[in-house]
Amino acid sequence: MRHRWRVGMGAALMLGGGGCALPSQAPQYAEVAANLRDAAIRPPHSIGPDEPMAAALDPAPAPPGLVGPRPVDDFIRRALAENRTVQAAYYNVMAQKHRIPQVTSLEDPVVSNTIYPSGSNGLQTAAGYVPWNVLVAQQFPWFGTLALRGEAAEQDVKVALAELATAQLDVVEAVKRAYADLYANERSAVILGQNRALVEDFIEIARIQYESGQTSQQDVLSAEVALADLDREFVGIRQGIESARADLAALMHVTPEAPLQTTLDPPAGDVPGQVDRLYRLAVASRPELRGRLAAVARDAAAVELAKKRSAPNVTLGFNYGLVSEDDALAPMANGNDNLGVFVGFNLPIYRRKVDGAILEAQARAVADAKLYDAERDGVYRELKDLLSRARAQRETLDLFRASILPRARDALDIALADYQAGGVDFLTLISAWREVLQIELQVALFEAELVKSVASLERAVGLQLRDHPPAPGAEHLPVGGSPDEAPPPPPGSGVGPGTEEDRVGDR
């Protein structure tokens, strides 16, 4: 029968419309899906040490470019490219960017199909029997709503970009600090090795003095005890080297067994002398502050969006009804199909709900503005504390290098000459030597601590200070050693010139 065919056609249309909601996967996302299976999905249970997946989840071995003595720049580049926290922040930015086309698009249109299986219980009109009726409707938000949604989503992207830059700066600081720790321990190992050779000379001198009858065997035994004590200190230094290597390896996502080494060059850095300039640089560059500003802008858009809720959303629709002369009750039915359009809208009459949404958005905007002020105040305090610490370490290091260490070495030379001449006992010689040893170890430690303080200071400002030198003639306190060059940042590193948006786009 004719109406049965038309009923079947209507059912097929309804089912076909449902099938349209399942499009085939876009080809550009096929590779992403494959990478998710290989790189992102982790088993939900523990893995035994003998299972193949256990080795697959291990950190990668150190690449050849990181083997042997390497400058800190090489480690920074690797960490910015492979650190998993940085990568997670990067993909969070990508996720936020993909929200923009979602919130700026219209809601899905609604398709409705009403089927009347028989004429006895179907819709009858003067034109005839209606076996099925199709309705297509689309909702349109009030003018400017979609643009405001996009603006808020764009500010969310900027917040995520600030979080990415924060993660990158954290990694750069952590690499510099771990590198400084590794340098201090490696330098201490060199100092202990040099002093071990010196103590061996002391043992030989004591034996000569003993054999010539100028001293007792106690001097030889004391020198041998001093040598054993050096070997004991070597144990702690080797443990410090392994710990610093493990810290660096974790930041670069390589195995902790990687034989990472520093160049053993004296660390370099600059202690700036203009704290007011640091305040201004931090306000302009620190990503946490820029993220707070983006949050304030997002909240401003949210306030406008809340105000839009007082205006109605308009729904436009099209209606088509198939009309059949079969089973029609009216003998003069002409079978003309029904066509119609309709307009609908919601009525935002509950003012308490609308006003509450506006007040909520305004309160969040004020809260984020206050958080910006609190963040800025915290940055000022942190900068003042770090700068004071770096200056104190700089002055202490200068004092050790210019005065304390040279005088201690002179005292050791005099004690050694006097001991050989029989003017002082061996205890005086050993005491003078231990004083020099401890000062040399302290100098290596102060060098590392100064580099760590400068790294933290740059992290607090939010940029590399050597990329923004002070004005000519301004006070600037150089640290001993040749200044290292700024590492050329990889795409999306967040270090160096350019905005976060540019860096993420390059990556």
Residue pairs with C-beta under 8 A, 6 or more apart in sequence:
1 326
2 324
2 326
3 118
3 119
3 129
3 131
3 324
3 326
3 327
6 131
6 132
6 322
6 324
7 115
7 116
7 117
7 131
7 132
10 113
10 115
10 131
10 132
10 134
10 322
11 113
11 115
13 113
13 134
14 111
14 113
14 115
17 111
17 113
25 33
42 57
43 53
47 53
47 54
47 57
48 54
58 255
59 249
59 253
59 254
59 255
59 256
60 82
60 253
60 254
60 255
61 254
61 255
61 258
62 249
62 252
62 254
62 255
62 258
62 259
62 260
63 78
63 254
65 74
65 78
66 74
66 75
66 78
66 252
66 254
66 258
66 260
67 258
67 259
68 259
68 261
69 261
69 262
69 263
69 264
70 260
70 261
70 262
70 263
71 263
71 484
72 175
72 176
72 179
72 262
72 484
72 487
73 484
73 485
73 486
73 487
75 175
75 179
75 248
75 251
75 252
75 260
76 171
76 172
76 175
76 176
76 487
76 495
77 487
77 488
77 489
77 490
77 493
78 252
78 254
79 86
79 171
79 172
79 174
79 175
79 251
79 252
80 86
80 168
80 171
80 172
80 489
80 490
80 492
80 493
80 494
80 495
81 490
82 252
82 253
82 254
83 167
83 171
83 251
83 252
83 253
84 253
85 167
85 170
85 171
86 164
86 167
86 168
86 171
88 167
89 160
89 163
89 164
89 166
89 167
89 168
90 164
90 492
90 504
90 507
92 160
92 163
92 164
93 157
93 160
93 161
93 163
93 164
93 504
95 160
96 153
96 156
96 157
96 159
96 160
97 157
99 153
99 156
100 150
100 153
100 154
100 157
103 146
103 149
103 150
103 152
103 153
104 146
104 147
104 149
104 150
104 153
105 146
106 138
106 139
106 140
106 141
106 146
107 138
107 139
109 136
109 137
109 138
110 135
110 136
110 137
110 138
110 139
111 134
111 135
111 136
112 134
112 135
112 136
112 137
113 132
113 133
113 134
113 135
114 132
114 133
114 134
114 135
115 131
115 132
116 122
116 123
116 129
116 130
116 131
116 132
117 131
118 327
119 129
119 326
119 327
119 328
119 329
120 327
122 129
122 130
122 131
122 327
123 129
123 130
123 133
123 321
124 130
124 328
124 329
124 330
125 323
125 338
126 330
126 332
126 333
127 323
127 330
127 333
127 334
127 335
127 336
127 338
128 323
128 324
128 325
128 326
128 328
128 330
128 333
128 334
128 335
128 336
129 323
129 324
129 325
129 326
129 327
129 328
129 329
129 333
130 321
130 322
130 323
130 324
130 338
131 322
131 324
132 321
132 322
133 319
133 320
133 321
133 322
133 338
134 319
134 320
134 321
135 317
135 318
135 319
135 320
136 317
136 318
136 319
137 315
137 316
137 317
137 318
137 342
137 344
138 315
138 316
138 317
139 313
139 314
139 315
140 313
140 314
140 315
140 316
141 308
141 313
142 308
142 311
142 312
142 313
142 314
143 311
144 304
144 308
145 305
145 308
148 301
148 304
148 305
148 308
149 305
151 297
151 301
152 298
152 301
152 302
152 305
155 294
155 295
155 297
155 298
155 301
156 294
156 298
158 290
158 291
158 294
158 297
158 500
158 501
159 291
159 294
159 295
159 298
161 287
161 291
161 294
161 500
161 501
161 504
162 287
162 288
162 290
162 291
162 294
162 500
163 287
163 291
164 492
164 494
164 500
164 504
165 287
165 290
165 462
165 494
165 500
166 287
166 288
166 291
167 494
168 493
168 494
168 495
169 287
169 459
169 462
169 494
169 495
170 459
171 251
172 455
172 458
172 459
172 495
173 455
173 456
173 458
173 459
174 247
174 251
175 248
175 251
175 252
176 451
176 452
176 455
177 451
177 452
177 455
177 456
178 244
178 247
178 248
178 251
179 244
179 248
179 262
179 451
180 267
180 447
180 448
180 449
180 451
180 452
180 455
181 240
181 243
181 244
181 247
181 448
181 452
182 241
182 244
182 245
182 248
182 260
182 261
182 262
183 262
183 264
183 267
183 444
183 447
183 448
183 451
184 240
184 444
184 445
184 447
184 448
185 237
185 240
185 241
185 244
186 241
186 261
186 262
186 264
187 264
187 444
187 447
187 448
188 237
188 240
188 441
188 444
188 445
189 234
189 237
189 238
189 241
190 264
191 437
191 440
191 441
191 444
192 230
192 233
192 234
192 237
195 230
195 433
195 437
195 440
196 227
196 230
196 231
198 433
199 223
199 226
199 227
199 230
199 433
200 227
202 223
202 226
202 429
202 430
202 433
203 220
203 223
203 224
203 227
205 416
205 419
205 420
206 215
206 219
206 220
206 222
206 223
206 426
207 220
209 215
209 219
209 419
209 420
210 216
210 217
210 219
210 220
214 422
215 425
215 426
218 426
219 425
219 426
222 426
222 427
222 430
223 426
223 430
226 430
226 433
226 434
245 256
245 258
245 259
245 260
246 256
248 260
249 255
249 256
249 257
249 258
249 260
250 256
265 481
265 482
266 447
266 480
266 481
266 482
267 447
267 448
267 450
267 451
267 479
267 481
268 451
268 479
268 480
268 481
268 482
268 483
268 484
269 450
269 451
269 454
269 455
269 479
269 483
270 454
270 465
270 466
270 476
270 477
270 478
270 479
270 483
271 387
271 390
271 391
271 394
271 450
271 454
271 477
271 479
272 278
272 387
272 457
272 465
272 470
272 476
272 477
273 470
273 474
273 475
273 476
273 477
274 470
274 474
274 475
275 383
275 384
275 387
277 470
277 474
278 383
278 387
278 457
278 461
279 379
279 380
279 383
281 461
281 462
281 463
281 468
282 289
282 379
282 380
282 383
282 460
282 461
282 462
283 289
283 376
283 379
285 461
285 462
285 463
286 379
286 460
286 461
286 462
287 462
287 494
287 500
288 375
288 379
288 462
289 372
289 375
289 376
289 379
289 462
290 500
292 368
292 371
292 372
292 375
293 372
295 368
295 371
295 372
296 365
296 368
296 369
296 372
299 361
299 364
299 365
299 368
300 365
302 361
302 364
302 365
303 358
303 361
303 362
303 365
305 361
306 354
306 357
306 358
306 360
306 361
307 358
309 348
309 353
309 354
309 357
309 358
310 348
310 351
310 354
311 348
312 345
312 346
312 347
312 348
313 345
313 346
314 343
314 344
314 345
315 343
315 344
315 345
316 341
316 342
316 343
317 341
317 342
317 343
317 344
318 340
318 341
319 338
319 339
319 340
319 341
319 342
320 337
320 338
320 339
320 340
321 337
321 338
321 339
321 340
322 337
323 333
323 335
323 336
323 337
323 338
324 335
325 333
325 334
325 335
328 335
348 354
379 460
382 460
383 457
383 460
383 461
386 453
386 456
386 457
386 460
387 457
389 453
390 450
390 453
390 454
390 457
391 477
393 446
393 449
393 450
393 453
394 450
394 477
394 479
396 446
397 443
397 446
397 447
397 450
397 479
397 480
398 480
400 439
400 442
400 443
400 446
401 443
401 480
404 439
405 436
405 439
405 440
405 443
408 432
408 435
408 436
408 439
409 436
411 432
411 435
411 436
412 429
412 432
412 433
412 435
412 436
414 432
415 424
415 428
415 429
415 431
415 432
415 433
416 429
416 432
418 424
418 428
419 425
419 426
419 428
419 429
447 480
447 481
450 479
454 465
454 479
457 465
458 464
458 465
463 495
464 486
464 495
464 496
466 483
466 486
467 486
467 496
467 497
469 476
470 476
486 496
487 495
488 496
489 495
489 496
489 503
490 507
491 503
491 506
491 507
492 503
492 504
492 506
492 507
493 503
494 500
494 503
